[in-house]
Amino acid sequence: MGYFPNFTYSPSDDTHQTLNVTLALLKLRSRYDYFIEVGSGSGYIIINVAKRFNSFKKLIATDINCTAVRETIKRAEDEGIYIDAACCNLTDCLRSLSNSLIVFNTPYLTCSNDELSSGDPAYVSICRNYRGDVLADLFNIIKTGCCEFILTVSGDGLEFLSSLIRGIEPLYFIDALFNSHMFFEDVVTLHLIPGIKQPQP
């Protein structure tokens, strides 16, 4: 696990995009028992969701950066909101994920070895290959068919994740809810819904 003193990923345009899509979806369907934000950073998304929706049995935040988890807890407490927050990789620390909505603004860069070994704590938040490939690890959760997902993905990560999802059963319906161009690449927020296994021809 990672402890990165004095660094938490600050909300940016991709964060706002992820939040806006999440809020729009929850207005249409708020049937989930659990709301889980992976990579919660400062807690911006999960706290704003908690302010608007109180139908969840539990709100859960995870982050590989323990400093970020502490900041999420503190910001939530300042708002009078209770969130379960844990320092772990993705959902490794959670037992059951059924009937959950998982939201994850994924890291957006594939970083070089020099960047990864620089010691700069920012790279844990922005490098999808900080420890293996976070999208491949995320795929292992997706393929269980446990949950619905809202994922913000950019660059070559979108093509990589889409190719993985197309190859699994049960099939997922992939809704491209929002697409924007930030800096040098497209940033897409997807809604993934477990589908029904289709009969073989």
C-alpha positions in Angstrom: 0.0 0.0 0.0 1.1 3.6 -0.4 1.5 6.5 1.9 2.2 9.7 0.1 2.6 12.6 2.5 1.3 16.0 1.5 -0.1 15.0 -1.9 -3.7 14.4 -3.0 -4.9 14.6 -6.6 -6.9 17.8 -6.8 -10.3 17.9 -8.6 -9.8 18.8 -12.3 -12.0 18.9 -15.4 -12.0 15.1 -15.6 -13.2 15.0 -12.0 -16.1 17.4 -12.7 -17.0 15.3 -15.8 -17.1 12.1 -13.7 -19.3 13.8 -11.0 -21.7 15.3 -13.5 -22.3 12.0 -15.3 -22.7 10.2 -11.9 -25.3 12.8 -10.7 -27.2 12.6 -13.9 -27.4 8.8 -13.7 -28.4 8.7 -10.1 -31.3 11.1 -10.9 -32.6 8.5 -13.3 -31.9 5.4 -11.2 -31.0 5.4 -7.5 -31.7 1.7 -6.8 -28.2 0.8 -5.6 -27.4 -0.4 -2.1 -23.8 0.8 -2.1 -22.0 3.7 -3.7 -18.3 3.0 -4.1 -15.7 5.5 -5.3 -12.4 4.0 -6.2 -9.5 6.4 -6.2 -11.4 9.0 -4.1 -8.6 11.5 -3.9 -9.9 14.5 -1.9 -13.4 12.9 -1.7 -14.9 15.5 -4.1 -17.1 13.1 -6.0 -18.4 10.9 -3.1 -19.1 13.9 -0.8 -21.1 15.6 -3.5 -23.0 12.5 -4.2 -23.7 12.1 -0.5 -25.0 15.7 -0.3 -27.6 14.9 -3.0 -28.6 11.3 -2.4 -29.3 9.6 0.9 -30.8 6.3 -0.4 -27.6 4.2 -0.1 -27.0 1.7 2.7 -23.4 2.7 2.7 -21.0 5.1 1.0 -17.5 3.7 0.5 -14.3 5.4 -0.7 -11.0 3.6 -1.4 -7.6 5.0 -2.5 -4.1 3.5 -2.8 -2.9 6.8 -1.4 -3.4 6.8 2.4 -3.1 10.6 2.6 -6.0 10.9 0.2 -8.1 8.5 2.3 -7.4 10.7 5.4 -8.4 13.8 3.4 -11.6 12.2 2.2 -12.6 11.3 5.8 -11.8 14.8 7.1 -13.6 16.6 4.3 -16.7 14.4 4.8 -16.6 14.9 8.6 -16.4 18.7 8.0 -19.6 18.4 5.9 -21.3 16.2 8.6 -21.3 13.2 6.2 -20.3 9.6 7.2 -18.2 7.7 4.6 -16.4 4.4 5.1 -13.0 5.0 3.7 -10.1 2.6 3.3 -6.5 2.7 2.0 -6.3 -0.2 -0.4 -5.8 -1.0 -4.1 -9.1 -0.7 -6.0 -11.7 -2.9 -4.1 -9.3 -5.3 -2.6 -10.4 -4.4 0.9 -14.1 -5.0 0.3 -16.0 -8.2 0.9 -19.2 -8.0 -1.1 -19.9 -5.7 -4.1 -23.4 -6.8 -5.2 -25.9 -4.1 -6.1 -23.2 -1.5 -6.1 -22.4 1.5 -8.3 -18.6 1.8 -8.6 -17.3 5.1 -9.8 -13.6 5.4 -10.9 -11.9 8.3 -12.6 -9.0 6.1 -13.8 -5.4 7.3 -14.0 -4.8 8.7 -17.5 -1.1 8.3 -18.4 1.1 5.4 -19.3 4.3 6.5 -17.6 7.9 5.8 -18.4 10.2 3.9 -16.0 12.0 7.2 -15.2 8.7 8.8 -14.2 7.7 5.8 -12.1 11.1 5.7 -10.3 11.3 9.5 -9.7 9.8 9.4 -6.3 7.2 12.1 -7.2 4.0 11.2 -5.4 1.9 12.7 -8.1 2.6 9.7 -10.3 0.6 7.3 -8.2 -2.6 9.2 -9.2 -1.9 9.8 -12.8 0.0 6.7 -14.0 -2.2 3.8 -14.9 0.9 1.5 -14.8 2.1 2.7 -11.4 1.7 -0.9 -10.1 1.1 -3.3 -13.0 -1.8 -1.9 -15.1 -4.7 -0.5 -13.2 -7.1 -1.1 -16.1 -6.2 -4.8 -16.2 -6.8 -5.1 -12.5 -10.1 -3.2 -12.9 -11.1 -5.6 -15.6 -10.8 -8.5 -13.1 -13.5 -6.7 -11.1 -15.7 -5.9 -14.1 -15.7 -9.5 -15.4 -17.3 -10.8 -12.2 -20.5 -9.1 -13.3 -21.0 -7.8 -9.8 -21.8 -4.2 -10.4 -22.6 -1.2 -12.5 -19.7 1.1 -13.2 -19.1 4.7 -14.2 -15.6 5.0 -15.5 -13.7 7.9 -16.9 -11.0 6.7 -19.2 -8.7 8.6 -21.6 -6.1 8.1 -24.3 -5.1 4.5 -25.2 -6.8 3.3 -22.0 -10.2 3.6 -23.6 -9.3 1.3 -26.5 -7.6 -1.2 -24.2 -10.5 -1.4 -21.7 -13.1 -1.6 -24.4 -11.3 -4.5 -26.1 -11.2 -6.4 -22.8 -14.9 -5.8 -22.0 -16.0 -7.0 -25.5 -14.4 -10.3 -24.9 -16.2 -11.3 -21.7 -19.5 -12.9 -20.6 -21.8 -11.8 -19.2 -21.7 -9.1 -21.8 -21.8 -5.5 -20.7 -23.8 -2.8 -22.2 -21.4 0.1 -22.7 -22.9 3.6 -22.7 -20.6 6.4 -23.7 -22.3 9.0 -21.6 -20.0 11.9 -22.2 -17.0 12.6 -24.3 -14.8 15.7 -24.1 -11.4 16.7 -25.4 -8.9 17.8 -22.7 -5.4 18.9 -23.4 -4.1 16.4 -25.9 -6.7 13.5 -25.8 -10.3 12.5 -25.6 -11.7 11.8 -22.1 -14.7 9.5 -22.1 -17.0 8.7 -19.2 -18.7 5.3 -19.6 -21.6 3.6 -17.9 -21.2 -0.2 -17.8 -24.2 -2.3 -17.2 -24.0 -6.1 -16.8 -26.0 -7.7 -19.6 -27.7 -11.0 -20.2 -25.5 -13.8 -21.5 -26.5 -14.3 -25.2 -27.0 -17.7 -26.7 -24.3 -19.0 -29.0 -25.3 -19.1 -32.7 
